[in-house]
Amino acid sequence: MQRARLADFLRTRREALQPEDVGLPRGTRRRTGGLRREEVAALSAMSTDYYSRIEQQRGPQPSEQMLAAIARALRLTDQERDHLFRLGGYAVRLRTKAAKSVNPGMERIFENLPGDAAALVVSDLGETLRQTPLARELLGDGLAHEGLSASLHYRWFADPAARKIHPADDHATVGRELVADLLRIHTRDGETSRAGEIVRALLARSPEFAGLWRAHPVPGPACARKRFVHPELGVLDLDCQTLVDPDQSQSLLVYTATPGSVAAQKLRRIGLHG
C-alpha cells in the first residue's frame, strides 16, 4: 500500500469534482471548489472519520470493497479505478474474458500488412488469434490448438513439440521469459483468472515450470531478438517488433530479418514454399 500517493490521488480527484457533478446541492456557504471529505464519505457509505484517515495517511489498509465504493463516489474511470486499487495494494483483475477475436483497430493494421510479412496477433497469454501464411510456415499453425493448449505459455511446458521452433540452446531462456510473462499476468488478473487456471495446471504437471515459478522471474524485453528453427532451412535469426493494443489484451508481433542477410534469404524461401 502506498499511503502518501493514495492520499494525494484521492485528494486531487475529490477537489476536481463539483457538488453538481455527483447530484449534490452546492449551497450558499461553500467557499472553495471541489467536494468536501464528508460528502465523499456519504457518497461512499462510510464515516467521515474513516475516509479522512485515508486522506491523512492514517488508519488500516482500506479493503477492496471500500476502495470500490470510493471509486464510484468519485466517478473514476476504469483506468483511474485500476490505479486506485494498485495504490491501495491490490492486484487489478481483468474485467473481460480472454480474447477470442482480434480487436477492430488491430485487425485493420493486420489486414494492411504486406503479404510476405511474418506476423501474428496473440492474446496476452500467447493464444494465436490471427497469423499470416509466412508466420504459419515459420511457427506452425497456432490456430490449431484448443483449451489450455491454445496458450503458448501452457504449451511450452506441456507439449515437447512446442519447443521445436527454437534451438535447444535457447529453450531455458524462452522458458524463463514465458514464466515471467505469465507471472506478470497472474499478478494482475488474480488466482481465479485464466492465467490462474494455467498456472495451477502447470504446477501440477511440470516440475520445470514449478521451479521457474518459485524463482519469480522478471519480464525482459517485450519481444527480443529470437532464433527460430525451420525443418529444412535450419536456424533463422530474426528481430521482433511489437504493437500492443491500448487495452493490453492483444499484441501484433512482426518478425523481420536484416536485408541481405542469410536469414532474409531463408525467410523469402519459406514464403515461396508456403
C-alpha positions as CSV (number, residue, x, y, z in Angstrom):
1,M,0.0,0.0,0.0
2,Q,1.3,3.4,-1.0
3,R,-0.3,5.6,1.7
4,A,1.1,9.0,0.6
5,R,0.3,8.5,-3.1
6,L,-3.1,7.1,-2.3
7,A,-4.0,10.1,-0.1
8,D,-2.7,12.5,-2.7
9,F,-4.6,10.8,-5.6
10,L,-7.9,10.8,-3.6
11,R,-7.5,14.5,-2.7
12,T,-6.8,15.6,-6.3
13,R,-9.8,13.6,-7.6
14,R,-12.1,14.9,-4.8
15,E,-11.1,18.5,-5.5
16,A,-11.7,18.1,-9.2
17,L,-15.4,17.3,-8.7
18,Q,-18.1,19.8,-8.0
19,P,-21.3,19.0,-6.0
20,E,-23.5,19.2,-9.0
21,D,-21.3,16.6,-10.7
22,V,-22.5,14.0,-8.2
23,G,-26.0,15.2,-7.7
24,L,-25.4,17.3,-4.5
25,P,-26.6,20.9,-4.0
26,R,-23.9,23.5,-3.9
27,G,-25.4,25.5,-1.1
28,T,-24.6,29.2,-0.3
29,R,-21.8,28.8,2.2
30,R,-19.2,26.9,0.1
31,R,-16.1,28.9,-0.2
32,T,-13.8,26.5,-2.1
33,G,-14.3,24.3,-5.2
34,G,-14.4,20.6,-5.1
35,L,-16.2,18.1,-2.8
36,R,-15.8,18.0,0.9
37,R,-14.5,14.9,2.7
38,E,-17.8,14.4,4.4
39,E,-19.6,14.5,1.0
40,V,-17.3,11.8,-0.4
41,A,-17.8,9.7,2.7
42,A,-21.5,10.0,2.5
43,L,-21.5,9.0,-1.2
44,S,-19.2,6.0,-0.3
45,A,-21.5,4.9,2.6
46,M,-18.7,5.2,5.1
47,S,-18.0,7.5,8.1
48,T,-16.3,10.8,7.5
49,D,-13.7,9.8,10.1
50,Y,-12.8,6.7,8.1
51,Y,-12.4,8.5,4.8
52,S,-10.5,11.4,6.4
53,R,-8.0,9.0,7.9
54,I,-7.2,7.6,4.4
55,E,-6.5,11.1,3.1
56,Q,-4.5,11.9,6.2
57,Q,-2.4,8.7,5.7
58,R,-3.7,7.1,8.9
59,G,-5.6,4.0,9.8
60,P,-5.6,0.5,8.3
61,Q,-5.4,-0.5,4.7
62,P,-8.8,0.1,3.1
63,S,-10.5,-3.1,1.8
64,E,-11.2,-3.7,-1.8
65,Q,-14.9,-3.1,-1.1
66,M,-14.1,0.3,0.4
67,L,-11.9,1.4,-2.5
68,A,-14.6,0.3,-4.9
69,A,-17.1,2.4,-3.1
70,I,-14.8,5.4,-3.2
71,A,-14.1,4.9,-6.9
72,R,-17.9,5.0,-7.6
73,A,-18.3,8.1,-5.4
74,L,-15.5,10.0,-7.2
75,R,-16.8,8.9,-10.6
76,L,-13.4,7.4,-11.5
77,T,-12.8,6.0,-15.0
78,D,-11.7,2.3,-15.3
79,Q,-8.1,3.4,-15.6
80,E,-8.3,5.6,-12.6
81,R,-10.0,2.8,-10.6
82,D,-7.2,0.4,-11.5
83,H,-4.7,3.0,-10.4
84,L,-6.6,3.5,-7.1
85,F,-6.5,-0.3,-6.4
86,R,-2.8,-0.5,-7.2
87,L,-2.1,2.3,-4.8
88,G,-4.2,0.5,-2.2
89,G,-2.0,-2.6,-2.5
90,Y,-4.3,-4.8,-4.6
91,A,-3.8,-6.6,-7.9
92,V,-6.1,-5.3,-10.7
93,R,-8.2,-8.1,-12.1
94,L,-9.0,-8.3,-15.8
95,R,-12.6,-7.1,-16.4
96,T,-13.2,-9.1,-19.6
97,K,-12.9,-12.7,-20.7
98,A,-10.0,-14.0,-22.7
99,A,-10.0,-12.6,-26.2
100,K,-11.3,-14.8,-28.9
101,S,-11.2,-12.4,-31.8
102,V,-8.9,-9.6,-32.9
103,N,-9.8,-6.1,-31.7
104,P,-11.0,-3.9,-34.6
105,G,-8.1,-1.5,-34.6
106,M,-5.6,-4.3,-34.5
107,E,-7.5,-6.1,-37.2
108,R,-7.2,-3.1,-39.6
109,I,-3.4,-3.0,-39.1
110,F,-3.1,-6.7,-39.6
111,E,-5.1,-6.6,-42.8
112,N,-2.8,-3.9,-44.2
113,L,0.4,-5.8,-43.7
114,P,2.3,-6.9,-46.8
115,G,1.6,-10.4,-48.0
116,D,5.2,-11.6,-47.2
117,A,5.2,-10.5,-43.6
118,A,5.8,-13.0,-40.8
119,A,3.3,-11.6,-38.4
120,L,0.7,-12.8,-35.9
121,V,-1.8,-11.4,-33.4
122,V,-1.7,-13.0,-30.0
123,S,-3.5,-12.6,-26.7
124,D,-1.6,-11.7,-23.6
125,L,-1.5,-15.4,-22.8
126,G,0.1,-16.4,-26.1
127,E,-3.1,-17.5,-27.8
128,T,-2.8,-17.1,-31.6
129,L,-5.8,-15.0,-32.9
130,R,-4.5,-14.3,-36.5
131,Q,-1.4,-15.2,-38.4
132,T,0.0,-14.6,-41.9
133,P,0.8,-17.6,-44.1
134,L,4.5,-16.9,-43.6
135,A,4.1,-16.9,-39.8
136,R,2.3,-20.2,-40.0
137,E,5.1,-21.8,-42.1
138,L,7.7,-20.4,-39.6
139,L,6.0,-21.0,-36.3
140,G,3.4,-23.7,-37.0
141,D,-0.4,-23.3,-37.0
142,G,-1.2,-21.6,-33.8
143,L,-4.9,-21.7,-34.5
144,A,-5.0,-25.5,-34.4
145,H,-4.8,-25.6,-30.6
146,E,-7.8,-25.5,-28.2
147,G,-8.3,-25.3,-24.5
148,L,-5.3,-24.6,-22.3
149,S,-3.1,-25.7,-25.2
150,A,-4.1,-22.6,-27.1
151,S,-1.8,-20.7,-24.8
152,L,1.9,-20.9,-25.7
153,H,2.7,-20.3,-22.1
154,Y,1.0,-23.6,-21.3
155,R,2.0,-25.5,-24.4
156,W,5.7,-24.8,-23.9
157,F,5.8,-26.8,-20.7
158,A,3.1,-29.4,-21.5
159,D,3.9,-30.3,-25.2
160,P,7.5,-31.1,-26.1
161,A,6.7,-30.4,-29.8
162,A,6.1,-26.7,-29.0
163,R,9.9,-26.3,-28.4
164,K,10.9,-27.4,-31.9
165,I,10.7,-23.9,-33.3
166,H,13.6,-22.7,-31.2
167,P,17.2,-24.1,-30.9
168,A,17.8,-26.3,-27.9
169,D,20.3,-23.8,-26.5
170,D,17.6,-21.2,-26.3
171,H,15.0,-23.4,-24.5
172,A,16.0,-22.3,-21.0
173,T,15.8,-18.6,-21.9
174,V,12.4,-18.9,-23.7
175,G,11.0,-20.9,-20.7
176,R,12.1,-18.2,-18.2
177,E,10.6,-15.5,-20.5
178,L,7.2,-17.3,-20.7
179,V,7.1,-17.9,-16.9
180,A,8.0,-14.3,-16.2
181,D,5.2,-13.1,-18.5
182,L,2.7,-15.5,-17.0
183,L,3.7,-14.3,-13.5
184,R,3.0,-10.7,-14.5
185,I,-0.4,-11.6,-15.9
186,H,-1.3,-13.8,-12.9
187,T,-0.4,-11.0,-10.5
188,R,-2.5,-8.5,-12.5
189,D,-5.6,-10.8,-13.0
190,G,-5.6,-12.9,-9.9
191,E,-5.9,-16.6,-9.0
192,T,-9.4,-17.0,-10.4
193,S,-8.4,-15.8,-13.9
194,R,-7.5,-17.8,-17.0
195,A,-3.8,-17.2,-16.1
196,G,-4.6,-18.7,-12.7
197,E,-6.0,-21.8,-14.3
198,I,-2.9,-22.2,-16.5
199,V,-0.6,-21.8,-13.5
200,R,-2.5,-24.4,-11.5
201,A,-2.4,-26.9,-14.4
202,L,1.3,-26.4,-15.0
203,L,2.3,-26.6,-11.3
204,A,0.5,-30.0,-11.2
205,R,2.3,-31.4,-14.3
206,S,5.6,-29.7,-14.9
207,P,8.5,-29.7,-12.3
208,E,10.4,-27.4,-14.7
209,F,7.6,-24.9,-14.6
210,A,7.3,-25.2,-10.8
211,G,11.0,-24.5,-10.3
212,L,10.9,-21.4,-12.5
213,W,7.7,-20.2,-10.9
214,R,9.2,-20.3,-7.4
215,A,12.2,-18.2,-8.7
216,H,9.8,-15.3,-9.5
217,P,11.5,-14.3,-12.8
218,V,11.1,-10.7,-14.0
219,P,10.0,-10.0,-17.6
220,G,12.6,-8.7,-20.0
221,P,12.1,-7.0,-23.4
222,A,8.6,-7.5,-24.8
223,C,9.8,-9.2,-27.9
224,A,13.6,-9.6,-28.0
225,R,15.6,-10.9,-31.0
226,K,15.0,-14.6,-31.4
227,R,16.3,-17.7,-33.2
228,F,13.9,-20.0,-35.0
229,V,14.5,-23.4,-36.4
230,H,13.0,-24.4,-39.8
231,P,13.0,-28.1,-40.5
232,E,14.6,-27.6,-44.0
233,L,16.5,-24.4,-43.8
234,G,17.8,-24.5,-40.3
235,V,18.3,-21.6,-37.9
236,L,17.0,-18.0,-38.7
237,D,18.0,-15.0,-36.6
238,L,15.0,-12.6,-36.6
239,D,14.2,-9.3,-35.0
240,C,10.7,-8.8,-33.4
241,Q,8.7,-5.6,-33.5
242,T,5.7,-5.4,-31.2
243,L,2.5,-3.4,-31.3
244,V,0.4,-3.6,-28.1
245,D,-3.3,-2.9,-28.2
246,P,-4.4,0.0,-25.9
247,D,-6.2,-2.4,-23.5
248,Q,-3.1,-4.6,-23.4
249,S,-5.1,-7.7,-24.2
250,Q,-3.5,-8.3,-27.6
251,S,-0.2,-7.8,-29.4
252,L,0.8,-7.8,-33.0
253,L,4.2,-9.5,-33.5
254,V,6.1,-8.9,-36.7
255,Y,9.3,-10.9,-37.3
256,T,11.9,-9.4,-39.7
257,A,15.4,-10.2,-40.9
258,T,18.2,-7.8,-41.8
259,P,18.0,-7.0,-45.5
260,G,20.6,-9.0,-47.5
261,S,21.3,-11.4,-44.6
262,V,21.2,-15.2,-44.7
263,A,18.1,-15.0,-42.5
264,A,16.4,-12.7,-45.0
265,Q,17.1,-15.2,-47.8
266,K,15.8,-18.1,-45.8
267,L,12.7,-16.2,-44.8
268,R,12.0,-15.4,-48.5
269,R,12.4,-19.1,-49.4
270,I,10.0,-20.1,-46.7
271,G,7.5,-17.6,-48.1
272,L,7.9,-19.0,-51.6
273,H,7.5,-22.5,-50.3
274,G,4.3,-21.6,-48.4
